[in-house]
Structures are given as structure tokens and as C-alpha cells.
């Protein structure tokens, strides 16, 4: 019974998470141009995990002093492309192959043989 959190603990966790999110958004406000921040917010709607990875990378770069000035939308797009190139494990490619029969000839596009 002691493993189940009570209401106060849940509220405290929610407040801590909200405070952390507010702090993260404050840092992003300082290091991103408005267009870049808008792009990250739109990305977060569609691909939350990818947006959070980019935010984490940006915050790490800012705290370690690797960023010189604000990140533009173009720089953010390059960063997103690099993350996409490194592999999205959630994206799967589906290939459909049609079964071929002996009498099936793809070169024969007219259906005159069916008449």
C-alpha cells in the first residue's frame, strides 16, 4: 500500500514537472529565434520525442557554451535533418510485392486476353 502515491505527492510531481517545463521554455526563448521556436512547437505536436531530443541537444549546447548567438530556423532545420539522417527508429518502411503467376505478364497492359 505504501507504493501508491497519494494526492499531495501527485500534485507535487505535477508542479515540479510544470516548473521544469517552464524553465526549459525560458532557456529555449533565450537561445532560439521566434521562427525556430515556432517550428519546434509545431514539431512537438506531431513528433514529441524528436522535438524533445532537439530541445535537449540545444539546451546542452547552450549550457556548455557551444552556441554563439541565437539559433535560426535554418540552423534548426539542419539539426532536424541530421537527427532524421541518424535514424528514426519509429519510422518503418512498408514494401508491398504482388504475387506473380505463370500467366501474369506485366508487359501486357492491354486486357484483350481477358475477352
C-alpha positions in Angstrom: 0.0 0.0 0.0 2.9 2.4 0.6 3.9 2.2 -3.1 0.8 4.0 -4.2 1.4 7.8 -4.3 -1.2 10.0 -2.5 -2.9 13.0 -4.0 -0.4 15.5 -2.5 2.6 13.6 -4.0 0.9 13.6 -7.4 0.2 17.3 -7.2 3.8 18.0 -6.1 5.1 16.0 -9.0 2.9 17.8 -11.5 4.1 21.2 -10.1 7.7 20.1 -10.4 7.2 18.9 -14.0 5.4 22.2 -14.8 8.3 24.2 -13.2 10.9 22.2 -15.2 8.9 22.7 -18.5 8.7 26.4 -17.7 12.4 26.6 -17.1 13.1 24.7 -20.3 10.9 27.0 -22.3 12.6 30.0 -20.7 16.0 28.7 -21.9 14.7 28.0 -25.4 13.3 31.5 -25.5 16.9 32.8 -24.9 18.6 30.6 -27.5 16.1 30.4 -30.3 14.8 33.0 -32.7 11.0 33.2 -32.8 10.6 31.3 -36.1 12.8 28.5 -34.8 10.9 28.3 -31.6 7.6 28.2 -33.5 9.0 25.3 -35.6 9.9 23.3 -32.6 6.5 23.9 -31.0 4.8 22.7 -34.3 7.1 19.7 -34.4 6.2 18.8 -30.8 2.6 18.4 -31.8 3.5 15.8 -34.4 6.7 14.2 -33.2 7.0 14.8 -29.5 10.1 12.6 -28.9 12.0 14.1 -31.8 11.2 17.6 -30.6 12.3 16.8 -27.1 15.6 15.3 -28.4 16.3 18.5 -30.3 15.4 20.7 -27.3 17.7 18.6 -25.0 20.5 18.9 -27.5 20.0 22.7 -27.8 19.9 23.2 -24.1 23.1 21.1 -23.6 24.9 23.1 -26.3 23.8 26.4 -24.7 24.8 25.4 -21.2 28.2 24.1 -22.4 28.8 27.4 -24.3 28.8 25.8 -27.8 26.2 28.2 -29.1 27.2 31.6 -30.4 24.1 33.7 -30.7 20.5 32.6 -31.3 19.7 29.6 -33.4 17.9 30.5 -36.6 15.2 28.4 -38.3 17.6 27.3 -41.0 20.1 26.0 -38.4 17.3 24.2 -36.6 16.2 22.6 -39.9 19.8 21.4 -40.5 19.8 20.0 -37.0 16.5 18.2 -37.6 17.8 16.8 -40.9 20.9 15.4 -39.1 18.7 13.8 -36.4 16.5 12.3 -39.2 19.6 11.0 -41.0 20.9 9.4 -37.9 17.8 7.3 -37.9 14.3 7.5 -36.6 13.5 4.1 -35.1 9.8 4.9 -35.2 9.7 5.1 -39.0 9.1 1.8 -40.7 9.1 1.3 -44.5 6.5 -0.9 -45.9 7.1 -2.6 -49.3 4.2 -4.4 -51.0 5.1 -7.1 -53.5 2.4 -8.5 -55.7 2.4 -12.2 -56.2 3.2 -13.2 -59.8 1.7 -16.2 -61.5 3.0 -18.0 -64.6 0.3 -16.5 -66.7 0.9 -13.0 -65.3 2.8 -10.8 -67.7 3.4 -7.2 -66.6 4.4 -6.1 -70.1 1.0 -7.0 -71.4 -1.0 -4.0 -70.2 -4.0 -4.4 -72.5 -6.7 -6.7 -71.3 -7.5 -8.1 -74.7 -6.5 -11.6 -73.5 -9.4 -11.5 -71.0 -12.1 -11.1 -73.6 
